[in-house]
Amino acid sequence: MLQDPFIPPGAGGLSVPLADRSELSIFPRLSTYSQIVAKLQWEPASIDLAPDAEGWPGLPDERRRRLTTLLAGFRVAEDAVAEHLTPFADRAEHVDTMMMWIFFLQRRDEDRHALFFDRVAAEVLQLPGDTATERLAAARGLVPPMFLELFEVRLPAMTAELAAGRSGILDGIRLYHMVLEGAVFSAGQRALLEDLADGALPGVREGVEHVERDERWHVGFGVRCLTERVCGGPVPSAADNRRPGRRAAGGVAVSARERYFSAARPHPAT
């Protein structure tokens, strides 16, 4: 069987024994996500970005600035979430083998997203750098510090807590699926799709549409974990949300969405 390039070689939890399935009351519901993923497969390298690269210089300066802000943000963010998702699967292994498998499916999606936005950075935005690492560094210089703090400080801190066993999987899902994907990414995707509705960058829009569909099931999975308590912990309560750590994470997320992606959103002329 061919190795899927978006699943780490030798990754554990890539199949669920029938014995395990019979013991999981939530298996029928979680297994739905495997079926969804099977229908959403796409290949980032196959999207034609040549028309986008040709049309990019002809866009108005203000529009190129706005799109650069959004696309550079996704170049940074998708790289970060792809890198830091592995501890979620490791932690889920102690809770539910089917859940661990779903985290690996999500990791495969995030790797695709990172590859797509790196192609956009190289071929359309033409950010400096001959390697993905160099282009990532260039993209980091185009996003505000508070955005970097969210994805390069708070997210790694949460994954470190998960890896050390000091935080539960629900804590990670609150930040990753609800804040980063449910709020920040959603705002950015909507801004891009609205801006590109005129077909100015058809390849970029096609890729973002794929990314948005992937993120929908990611967020849906997070919501199910929280609402059905399948992760071995309670649904967040009002008291839980008043804890300093929770409030800080939520406050930064709203700030990131409103001051960054929403600031880059196109506004109708008055």
Secondary structure by P-SEA (a helix, b strand, c coil): cccccccccccccccccaaaaaacccccccaaaaaaaaaaccccccccaaaaaaacccccaaaaaaaaaaaaaaaaaaaaaaacaaaaaaaaccccaaaaaaaaaaaaaaaaaaaaaaaaaccccccccccaaaaaaaaaaaccaaaaaacccaaaaaaaaaaaccccaaaaaacccccccccaaaaaaaaaaaaacccccaaaaaaaaaaaaaaaaaaaaaaaaaaacccccccccccccccaaaaaaaaaaaaaaaaccccccccccc
